[in-house]
Amino acid sequence: MELKRNKKGVLLMTTKSLFAASAATLALTGAAMSENWDMPMAYPANNYHTENAQMFVDAVSECTGGELEITIHAGGSLFKGDEIKRAVQVGEAQIGERLLSAHANENPVFGYDSVPFLATSFDASDKLRDAAKPTLNKVLNDQGLTLLYSVPWPPQGLYFAQEVTSTDDMAGIKFRAYNAATARVAELSGMVPTQIEASELKQALATGVVSSFISSGSTGVDEKVWEDLTHFYDAKAWLPRNSVFVNTEAFDALPEASQKCLMDEAANAEARGSATAADLAGGFVDELAANGMQIVVPEEQLAEDLAAIGETMTSEWLESAGEDGKAIVDAFKQ
């Protein structure tokens, strides 16, 4: 800072110094006005969902000129998976990612992506997502949430510590469930479901709390399940989707330009994440095989048993979801 003394010896700022001080004050004021959001996520930092979200928040920071900064908290480190939706609803976090089908007990619409054998490919999953968006947006808006984007997991298959050729072979097996649909699969096949979050799965397998589950190849690789299990049955039952949503009040408080940036980058993240999931799907299954797991396409009896479970669960979901469910399925089948 440049100072000069007047004729009486008093120190004064020069014009140059005053300008520099004013600029510094403006910079500090601008920094104070920036928004800083927390984004809890249930999956590890190296999972493709989390990596996609990191690209999303980096892009948001850039396009808002730093006016909106979002910090990701991966692996359930800030809130566990089953706590994330509630945390965003009440404003304990401004934005978060969650497998919404885990909340189908609140509203059956949340389970639209977990109806067995309704959408069994990436293209079908994206079509089902678009069919469900109007209804899903309405349900979330009523809960104070705004949907930003969703990204699919690869098709779901069944993991076991033994060979199974029919549902008779599954009787009594302890099964990890992550939502109502997976719990119902267990019940209909004679297994015993236990609700376990993704961050707790590895320990549950290692300690024998469960010895089977249904999920994608991605989860199997993340958790190195070949250390505990032996068989992956590539049933392609459905493609569940992780959804990213924001607290509506927090969103509405943003400047219009930041809102647009957030929505634009959300659309980019949705397209990028879906493409990444499709690219990675085969590689996940290959990695399971490379680590000693037997990869099996369900043969006649098992395929028939699983199809029967799918028919039962589709009927049950349509009944519970009522007109909202019918509208989603009708739009999907058009």
C-alpha positions in Angstrom: 0.0 0.0 0.0 1.4 3.4 -0.9 1.2 6.2 1.8 2.3 9.8 1.9 2.5 12.4 4.6 0.8 15.7 4.3 2.3 19.0 5.5 1.3 18.3 9.1 3.0 14.9 9.0 -0.3 12.8 8.8 -0.1 9.6 6.8 -2.6 9.6 3.9 -3.4 7.0 1.2 -2.7 8.0 -2.3 -5.3 7.7 -5.1 -3.6 4.6 -6.3 -3.7 3.0 -2.8 -7.4 3.9 -2.4 -8.2 2.3 -5.8 -6.3 -0.9 -4.8 -8.1 -1.1 -1.4 -11.5 -0.6 -3.1 -10.7 -3.4 -5.6 -9.7 -5.7 -2.8 -12.9 -5.0 -0.9 -15.0 -5.7 -4.0 -13.2 -9.0 -4.5 -13.9 -10.0 -1.0 -17.5 -9.1 -1.3 -17.8 -11.1 -4.5 -16.3 -14.1 -2.8 -18.6 -13.8 0.1 -21.6 -13.8 -2.2 -20.7 -17.1 -3.8 -22.8 -20.2 -2.9 -21.1 -23.2 -1.5 -23.1 -26.5 -1.6 -22.6 -29.9 -0.1 -23.4 -33.0 -2.3 -23.5 -36.3 -0.4 -23.2 -39.5 -2.5 -23.4 -43.1 -1.4 -20.8 -44.6 -3.7 -17.0 -44.5 -3.8 -15.0 -41.7 -5.4 -13.8 -44.0 -8.1 -17.3 -45.2 -9.1 -18.4 -43.9 -12.5 -21.5 -42.2 -11.0 -19.3 -40.2 -8.6 -16.7 -39.4 -11.3 -19.5 -38.2 -13.5 -20.8 -36.0 -10.7 -17.4 -34.5 -10.2 -17.3 -33.5 -13.9 -20.8 -32.0 -13.4 -19.8 -29.9 -10.4 -16.5 -28.8 -12.0 -18.5 -27.6 -15.1 -21.0 -25.8 -12.8 -18.2 -24.0 -11.1 -16.8 -22.9 -14.4 -20.0 -21.8 -16.1 -21.0 -19.8 -13.0 -17.6 -18.2 -12.7 -17.2 -19.6 -9.2 -20.5 -18.2 -8.0 -21.7 -21.8 -7.2 -19.2 -24.2 -5.8 -20.3 -27.8 -5.0 -18.3 -30.1 -2.8 -18.9 -33.9 -3.2 -18.8 -36.1 -0.2 -18.4 -39.7 -1.6 -18.8 -43.1 -0.1 -21.5 -42.1 2.4 -19.0 -39.9 4.3 -21.4 -37.0 5.0 -24.7 -38.9 5.0 -25.3 -42.6 4.5 -27.3 -43.6 1.4 -30.6 -43.9 3.2 -30.1 -40.5 4.8 -29.3 -38.5 1.7 -32.8 -37.8 0.4 -34.0 -36.6 3.7 -30.9 -34.4 4.2 -31.6 -32.6 1.0 -35.3 -32.2 1.7 -34.7 -30.5 5.0 -31.7 -28.4 3.8 -28.9 -30.2 5.7 -27.4 -30.6 2.2 -28.4 -28.6 -0.8 -27.9 -31.3 -3.5 -27.5 -35.1 -3.4 -27.6 -38.3 -5.3 -29.8 -41.3 -4.4 -31.2 -44.5 -5.8 -34.8 -43.3 -5.6 -36.2 -46.8 -5.8 -35.0 -47.3 -2.3 -37.8 -44.9 -1.3 -40.7 -46.7 -3.1 -42.3 -47.2 0.3 -42.9 -43.4 0.3 -44.4 -43.5 -3.2 -44.4 -46.5 -5.6 -43.5 -44.1 -8.5 -40.0 -44.0 -7.1 -39.7 -47.7 -8.0 -40.5 -47.2 -11.7 -36.9 -48.2 -12.8 -36.9 -51.5 -10.8 -39.9 -53.2 -12.4 -38.3 -56.6 -13.4 -37.9 -57.1 -17.2 -39.8 -53.9 -18.1 -36.7 -52.1 -19.4 -33.7 -54.4 -19.8 -31.3 -52.4 -22.1 -29.7 -48.9 -21.9 -31.9 -47.6 -24.7 -35.0 -48.9 -23.0 -33.9 -47.5 -19.7 -33.5 -44.0 -21.2 -36.9 -44.3 -22.8 -38.5 -45.3 -19.5 -36.7 -42.4 -17.8 -38.3 -40.0 -20.2 -41.7 -41.6 -19.8 -41.5 -41.3 -16.0 -40.1 -37.7 -15.8 -43.4 -35.8 -15.7 -44.8 -37.9 -12.9 -41.5 -38.2 -11.1 -41.0 -34.4 -11.2 -44.4 -33.8 -9.7 -43.8 -36.2 -6.8 -40.4 -34.7 -6.1 -41.7 -31.1 -6.3 -44.4 -31.9 -3.7 -41.5 -33.0 -1.4 -39.5 -29.8 -2.0 -37.0 -31.4 -4.4 -36.1 -30.6 -8.0 -34.8 -33.4 -10.2 -31.6 -32.6 -12.1 -30.5 -35.8 -13.8 -30.4 -39.6 -13.5 -27.8 -42.1 -14.7 -28.4 -45.9 -15.0 -26.5 -48.8 -13.6 -25.7 -51.6 -15.9 -28.3 -54.4 -16.1 -28.9 -56.3 -12.8 -27.7 -59.8 -12.3 -27.7 -62.2 -9.4 -24.6 -63.0 -7.3 -24.3 -66.3 -5.3 -21.7 -68.3 -3.4 -23.0 -71.4 -5.1 -24.5 -72.7 -8.3 -28.3 -72.3 -8.7 -30.4 -73.8 -11.5 -33.9 -72.8 -10.2 -35.5 -70.8 -7.4 -35.6 -74.1 -5.4 -31.8 -73.8 -5.0 -32.3 -70.3 -3.5 -34.5 -71.4 -0.6 -33.2 -69.9 2.8 -30.2 -68.1 1.3 -29.5 -64.8 3.0 -29.9 -62.0 0.4 -28.9 -58.4 0.5 -31.8 -56.0 -0.5 -31.3 -52.4 -1.4 -35.0 -51.4 -2.1 -38.5 -52.9 -1.9 -38.1 -54.5 -5.3 -35.0 -56.5 -4.4 -36.6 -57.5 -1.1 -39.6 -58.8 -3.1 -37.3 -60.7 -5.5 -35.9 -62.5 -2.4 -39.3 -63.2 -0.9 -40.7 -64.7 -4.2 -37.6 -66.9 -4.7 -37.6 -68.2 -1.1 -34.6 -66.2 0.1 -34.3 -64.1 3.3 -33.8 -60.4 2.6 -31.8 -58.0 4.7 -31.6 -54.3 3.9 -27.9 -53.2 3.5 -26.5 -50.0 2.0 -23.8 -50.1 -0.6 -21.1 -48.8 1.8 -21.8 -51.8 4.1 -22.1 -54.5 1.5 -18.4 -55.7 1.6 -18.5 -56.2 5.4 -21.9 -58.0 5.2 -20.5 -60.4 2.6 -17.2 -61.0 4.5 -19.0 -61.7 7.8 -21.7 -63.9 6.3 -24.6 -61.5 7.1 -25.6 -62.1 3.4 -24.3 -64.5 0.8 -26.2 -63.3 -2.3 -27.6 -60.1 -3.9 -28.8 -58.6 -7.1 -26.9 -55.8 -8.6 -24.8 -54.7 -11.6 -21.3 -55.8 -12.6 -20.1 -52.4 -11.5 -21.0 -53.1 -7.8 -19.3 -56.5 -8.1 -16.1 -54.9 -9.2 -16.3 -52.0 -6.7 -16.7 -54.5 -3.8 -14.3 -57.2 -5.2 -17.1 -59.8 -4.6 -15.0 -62.6 -6.0 -13.3 -62.7 -2.6 -16.6 -63.9 -1.1 -18.9 -65.2 -3.9 -18.4 -67.5 -6.9 -21.3 -67.0 -9.5 -22.8 -64.1 -11.4 -26.1 -64.9 -13.2 -26.4 -62.3 -16.0 -30.2 -62.0 -15.8 -30.5 -58.4 -17.0 -33.5 -57.9 -14.8 -33.6 -54.1 -14.9 -31.4 -51.0 -14.9 -31.8 -49.0 -11.7 -31.0 -45.3 -11.9 -29.2 -43.0 -9.5 -30.9 -39.6 -9.4 -29.4 -36.3 -8.6 -31.8 -33.7 -7.1 -31.6 -30.3 -5.4 -33.4 -28.7 -2.6 -36.0 -26.5 -4.4 -35.6 -23.5 -2.1 -31.9 -23.5 -2.5 -32.3 -23.8 -6.3 -34.9 -21.0 -6.4 -32.5 -18.7 -4.4 -29.9 -18.9 -7.1 -29.5 -16.2 -9.7 -31.3 -17.1 -13.0 -28.0 -17.5 -14.8 -26.8 -20.0 -12.2 -30.1 -21.9 -12.4 -29.7 -22.2 -16.2 -26.1 -23.3 -15.8 -27.1 -26.0 -13.3 -29.8 -27.4 -15.5 -27.7 -27.2 -18.7 -24.8 -29.1 -17.0 -27.3 -31.6 -15.5 -28.5 -32.5 -19.1 -24.8 -32.9 -20.1 -24.2 -35.2 -17.1 -27.2 -37.3 -17.8 -26.1 -37.9 -21.4 -22.4 -38.4 -20.5 -23.3 -40.8 -17.5 -25.6 -42.9 -19.6 -23.0 -43.3 -22.4 -20.3 -44.2 -19.8 -22.5 -46.8 -18.2 -23.1 -48.5 -21.5 -19.4 -48.4 -22.4 -18.4 -49.9 -19.1 -21.0 -52.6 -18.7 -19.3 -55.4 -20.6 -15.9 -54.6 -19.0 -17.3 -55.0 -15.5 -18.6 -58.5 -16.3 -15.2 -59.3 -18.0 -13.4 -58.2 -14.8 -15.6 -60.4 -12.7 -14.6 -63.4 -14.9 -11.0 -62.4 -14.9 -11.0 -62.7 -11.1 -12.4 -66.2 -11.1 -16.2 -65.7 -11.0 -18.3 -67.9 -13.2 -20.5 -65.8 -15.5 -23.8 -67.6 -16.3 -26.7 -66.8 -18.5 -29.8 -68.3 -16.8 -30.8 -71.5 -18.4 -34.4 -72.8 -19.0 -35.7 -73.5 -15.6 -34.1 -70.5 -13.8 -35.1 -68.2 -16.7 -38.7 -69.4 -16.4 -38.7 -68.9 -12.6 -37.2 -65.4 -12.9 -39.8 -64.5 -15.6 -42.6 -65.6 -13.4 -41.3 -63.4 -10.6 -41.1 -60.5 -13.0 -44.7 -61.0 -14.1 -45.9 -61.0 -10.5 -43.9 -57.9 -9.5 -45.0 -56.0 -12.6 -48.7 -56.6 -11.7 -48.0 -55.7 -8.1 -46.3 -52.4 -9.0 -49.0 -51.4 -11.5 -51.6 -52.0 -8.8 -49.7 -50.0 -6.1 -48.7 -47.1 -8.4 -52.3 -46.7 -9.8 -52.9 -44.2 -12.5 -49.4 -42.7 -12.2 -47.8 -46.1 -12.8 -50.2 -46.8 -15.7 -49.3 -43.5 -17.3 -45.6 -44.2 -17.1 -45.9 -47.7 -18.6 -48.3 -46.5 -21.3 -45.9 -43.7 -22.3 -43.0 -46.1 -22.3 -44.8 -48.6 -24.6 -45.9 -46.0 -27.1 
